Amino acid sequence: MWYVTTAWVFGAAWMYTTGVGAAPTRYGRLLGMSDFQFGLLAALLSASAALQLPASYFVERYGFRKSVLLVAGIIHRALWLAIALVPWLLPRAWWWPGLVLLMTASASFSNIATPGVLSWFADLVPERVRGRYFSRRAQIGQFVGLAITLIVGEVLDLATPLGDDVVRRTISLLFAAAALSGIADFATLTRVPDTKHRPDSTLSLRALLLKPWRDRNFRWFVGFSATLNFSLIYVGQYIWLYVFDVVGMTNRQANFLLMIVPILIGLVSYPVWGKIVDRWGCKATLIVAGVLISHGAAAWVFVTRETWWVGYSAAIVAMAAWPGVDLASFSLLLRMGGSDDGRRQGSAYIAANSLVVAAAGLLSGLFGGSMAKLFAGWQGSLLGWPMTYHGLLFVISGGLRLLSLAWLLGLKEPQEGSTLTAVRYIVGTLYSNMQHAIYMPVRRLIRFGRWAYTLSRWRLLRPVLRLFR
């Protein structure tokens, strides 16, 4: 578990440079990608998850779980070196097609590694501490992400006045450095043993395909995951386009609002949600956190050039709740994905879930790209606030997030916690934390004042006391 956490330090540096932030969006723009092509890229990245199924079958029948995930993972990260070299080696006409092709190839190897990685983690981390362990692991990654985001934003803003060529080459260098860090992530995992997984040489592909779908609980969870991811996949691309093209933010401003603030909020909220997952279960956590994130995308409609704080204040609530959805979904998937000392093919659950989520992501990317193309010049309003096609996509996302919660009603889990109890705990914890944050400094100040007053009185009385000696 220590090696898994240490590896994530390198993995987080890779992710916060290449996977999220201003750099990937700027890089795509500088290589000639249009709004529709951003949606196409999101669709292709999601479609590559179909490779998880053959990867799962190979691992469950023939073994080599650790070898497969390490080789595929290292290739996945190494391809970012090639992505960094696109504007240096390819002619200009091939820039954006080369970027899309290489990013899809990288995502494909990532998906080949995924069933083995998650099944491995499920066997490695005891279920009773998963919420707390992965919340702490996420915190460490966010500390790294905070530093990386600040550095990347500052570097891009320094390069922007020097022209597009300088910015493009700067991002290339950042991606190359991130690729090396990503390779170090998987290289660190070579020290972690793989002892519980036992392949089944008699396993057929048909049996592997059918096994997860015979689990009623899995079907409810997949419905929730697919609906939620359909609402999320396209939003990730178009929020960045919205803040750059409509709101007119700089790299520094966009990184601060979309990266730094969510990281700081996550550092505080991840431990709280981790305790809730371990104490009251995943279902209660998903319902509570799912309600709190439902408005997260729609709130960006109210982020404008003049009054960005109105919508952003509402979005902060969703940022604080997102770790709850993340941890609870991940814990549920790990519970289904464990190999149970070789007595079940847990990676099949992971692959089947990823396949459905990939289909939802593919449709989501195509939906977002089509809407962007169809409503490119559209202008509307919501409650008197101006709205472009970006806002239309954000509102649709909010409706789908609420709809996804209906799937959770049929979900069952052992020792299921009370949703009402979880709500009370969350409110009580938030109140306690706010009380501590607000009143503790005041109490310290009052104590200091009393101490200073007492000290001053003794100093005033000293001349009088000397008369009685």
N, C-alpha and C positions, 0 to 999 in steps of 0.2 A: 504493500500500500504506500510505503514511503517512496519507492521508485516511481510508482504511478503518479504521485503528486509532483515529484521532482521533474518527471518528463513533461508534465503539463506546463511548467514554467516556460520551457522552450516552445511547446505547442501553442500557448497563448500568445507568445511574441509573433509567431507565424500568423495565427488567426486574426489578431487585431491589426495586422499590416495588410493582409491580402483578402481576408474574408469579409471584413466590415470596415467602415470608415470612408473617408473622402477619397483615398488613393485609388481603389478599384473603379469607382465611378468616373473620376477624372481621367484615369488611364483609358477606359473604354471610350470616352468622349474624344480624347486626343488621338485615338487610333481610328476614329471615324464611325463609331457606332451611333445609330439613330435610336429614337425612343422605342420603336417596334423591335429593333434588334436586342435591346436590353431585355424585353419580355421574352424574345426567342431564346436568349442565353439562359434566363431563369428556367424556361421549359426544358431545355436540353440538360441542364444540370440536374433537374429533378428526374428526368427520364433515365439517366444513367444509373439510378438506384435499382433498376431491373436486374443489374448484374449481381445483386446481393443473393438472389435465389440460387444460381449455379454455384456461387462461392460457398453458400451454406451447404449445398448438397455435397460438394467436394470435401469440405471439412468434416461433415458428419459421417460420411462413408469411409473416407480414406485417412482422416486425421490431419496431422501437420498444421493444427490450428495456429500455433505461434509462428511457424515459418511463413504461412500464407499471409497473415496479417502484417508481419514485419516487412516482407519483401514488397507487398502491395503498398503499404504505407510509405515506405521510403521512396518508391517510384512516384507515388502521388505528390509528395512534397518536392522531389527533385525536378518534376516537370515545371515547377514555378521558376526554375532557372531558365528554362526555355521560354516561358512567358515573358520573363524580364528581357530576353534578347530579341523579341519580335521586332521592335523598331530599329534594331541594329543590323539584323540579318535579312529581313524580308523586304521586298519592294513595297512601296506605299499602298498599292492596290490590294495587297494581301495582308495588310495589317489587321483589320478587324476580323476577316475570316480566320486568320491564323490564331488570333486571340481566342475566338470562340471555339475553334478546334482543340487547342491545347488546354483550355480550361475544362472542356468537356472530357478530354482524356484524363486529366488530373482527377476530376470528380469520379470518373469510372473506377480508377484504382482505389480511390477512397472508399467507394461502395463495396469493392471486393474485400477490403479489410474490415469493414464495419461489423458484419455478423460475428466474426471471430473476436474482435475487440470487445464488444458488448457482452458476449457470452463469457469471455475470459473475466471481465470485471464482475459479472454476476457471480461467478464461482469464487472470486477473490475477496469481495467485500461482504461481510455478514449482513443479512437483511435488517437486523435490529439497529444498525448504526448507519445505514446507507444515506438517509436524509442528512444527518449531521456531517458524515464524512464528505459527501459530494458538495455540500454547501461550503465547507472549509476549503475544499479543493477549488471550487469556483471562486471563492474570495481571493485565494492566492493568484489565480489566473487574472482576476480583475485588477489586482495591484499592478501586475505586469502590463495589463492592457491600458491602465491609466497612464503609465509612463510612456508606453509606445504611442498612444494616441496623441499625447502632448508633443512628443518629438516629431511624429509624422506631420501633424498639423502645422507646427512651426517651420519645418523644413519646406513644406509645400508653399506656405505663404512667403517665405524668403525667395523661393524659386519663381513664383508667379510673375513678378515684375520683369523678369529676365526673358520672358517669351515662352511659347509653347514647346519649343524644342528642348529648352532647359528643363521644363517641368516634366516632359516625357522621359528624359534620360534620368532625372532624379527619381521618379517613381520606379524606373527599371532597376536602379541600384538598390532601392528599398526592397523591392520584390526579391532580388537576388540574395540579399542579406536575410530576409525572412525565410527563404527556401532552405538555407543552411541551418537556421534555427529549427525549422520544421523537421529536417532530417535528424537533428540531434534528439528531437522528441521520441521518435521511434527507436533510435539507437539506444536510448536509455532503457527502454522496455526490454531489451535483450537480457537484462539482469533479473527479470521477474520470471519465476518458474511457472510451468503449465502442467499441473499434475492431475487435475480432476477429469479432464476431458478424455473420453474413450470412444473411438469411432465404432460404427456398426457396419460391417462389410456386407450385411444382407439388406441394408436399407435401400428401398426403391425410391425413385424420384416421385412417383405417385403418392406413396405413403408420406413422404416429406411435405408434399404440397397440401395434402388433406388434413394432416394432423392439427395444425393451428386452427383451421376453420371448424373443427369439431368442438372447439372450446367456445362456449357461449360468451364467456367473459371477454375473450379475445375479440370476438366480433363487435361487441359494444365499444371496446377500447379503440378498435380500428376505425369505426365510424366517427368517433370523436376526433381522432388524430387526423383523418382525411379532411373532415370539414374545417377543422381549425387551421390546418396547413394550407388549404385552398385560400383561406382568408389572409394568410400571412405572407406567402411566397412572393407575390407580385408587389406587396406593400414595401418590402425591403429595398427594392430598386427605385420605386417611384417617390418615396419620401425624400431620398437624396436628390433626385431630379427636381422635386418640388422646392426644396430649400435653396437649391442653386439657381434654377431657372425662373421661379416665380417670386420667391421671397428675396432672392438676391444676396444670400449670405456668402461670406468668404469661407475659405477652407478652415480657418481657425474658429469662426463662429459655428459652422456646421458641425465640426468635430466636438466642440464644447457641448452643444445642445443634444446631439445625437449619440455621442460616445462618452464623454467625460462625466456628464451629469448622471446618465444611467448607470455607469460603473460605480460612482460614489453612492448612489442609492442602493445598488445591489450589494455593496460591501456591508451595508447596515441590515438589509432585509433578508439576505440569504440565510444567515444563522437562525432567524426567527422562523422562516418557512421550513428549514431543515428540521427543527424541533417539532413543528406541527405535523410534518409528514411522518416522523417516527412515532409520534404520540397518538394521533388520531387517524392516520391512514391517508391513502392517496386520493380516494374518492372525495372525502370532505374537503381536502385541500384544493382539489381541482375545481369543485363547485364554487368555493369562496373566491379563489384567485381568478377563476374564469369570468365571474361577474365583474370583478374589478378591472380586468383588461379589456372588456368589451368595447369601451369607448376610446381606447388608446389611439387607433388610427383616425377615427372621425374627428378627434380633438384638433388634428393638424389643419383642418379647414379654417380654424380661427387663428392660425399663426400667419400673420401678414407682415408686410414691411413696416407698418406703423405700430401695430399692437401685437407683437409676437407672444407676449407673456400670458394673454388670456387663454389661448388654446394650450400653450405649453404647461401651464399650471395643472390643467386637467390631465394632460398626458403623463405628468409625473406620478399620478396615482397608479396608472397602468404600469409604469416602470417599476414601482415598488412591489406590485403584485406579480409581475412576470416570473421572478424566481420561484414562486409557488407552483406555477404551471410547469415550469421547466423541471424542477426537482421531483414533483409528483409523477409526471409522465415518464421521466427517466427511471424512477424507482419501480413503477408498474412494469415497464418494459424489461427491466433487469430481472424482476421476479419471474416473468414468463420466459426469459431467455437463458436462465441458468441450466447447466447440463445435469445438475443433481447427481454428481459422481458418475456420469455416463449413463444414467437410466432414462434420460429423455433428450430429444434433439432440440434444445432450447434455441439454437441459432435459427431454426426454421421459423419460429415466432418473430424473431427480429427481422428476418428477410421478408416474410409475408407482410409484416407491418410496413416495412420500408417500400415494398412494391406498391402497396395501395397509396401510401403517402406520396410516392413518386408520381403515380398517375394523377393524384390531386394536384401536385406541384406542377406537372406538365400542363394540365388544364388551366391552372392558375396563371402560369406564365403566358400562355397563349391568350387567355382572357384579358390579362393586363395589357399585353401588347396590342391586341385588337381594339380594346377600348381607347388606348392612347392614339391609335391611328384614326379611329372612327370619329373621336371627339377632340381631335387635336386643337381646333380653333374654338371650341365651345366655351361660352361664358354663361354662368348662372349665378345663383345666390342661395344661401341657406341662412334663414333667420336674419336676412339683411346683410350678410357677409358675402363678399364676392367669392365665386368658386369656379375653378377650372376643372379639366378632366381628372386631374390628380385628386381633387376633393371628392368627386363622384366615386372614384375607386376607394377612397378612404371610408366613405359612408357605407358602401356595400360591404367592405371588410368588417365593419362594426356589426352589421346585421348578421353576417355569417358566424361571427364569434359567439354571439348569443345563441344562435341556432345549434352550434356544436355542443352546447351544454345539455341538450335534450338526450344525447347519447349516454350521458353519465347516469341517467336514472335507472338503467338496467344493469349497471356495473356492480358486481359483488366482489368483496374481498374479505379474507379472514380477519376476525376481530375488527369489524368495521366501526369506525368512530362516528360519533354524532356530529352532523354538520353544524347544528346549533351550538354545540359545545366548542367546536373549532372557531366559530364566529366570535363567541364570547371570549375565548382565549386571545384571538387576534386583537379584538378591541381593547381588552385588558392590557395586553402586552404593549400595544401602541401607546395607550394612555400612560402606562408606567414609564415607557422610554421617553415620552414627551415630558412627563413630570420630572424625570431624572435630568433630562437635558436642560429644562428651563429653571427648575427650582434649586438644583444642586449648586450652581454658581451663586445664586442669591443667598442660599444658606451659608455658603463659605464666606461670602462677603459680610453677612451679618455677624458671624463668629469672629471674623477678623476685626470688625468694628468694636465688638464687645471687648476683645482682647486689648485693642489699642486704647479704648476708654479706660479700662482697668489699669493699664500701665501708666497712663497719663495721671490718674488719680494718685497712684503711689508716688509718682514723682512730685506732685504738688504737696503731698503730706510729709515728705522727707524733712523739710526745714522745721515743721512743727514737732515731729517726733524727736528731733535732735535736742529740743529744749527740755525734754523729760529724761534725758540720759544722765 
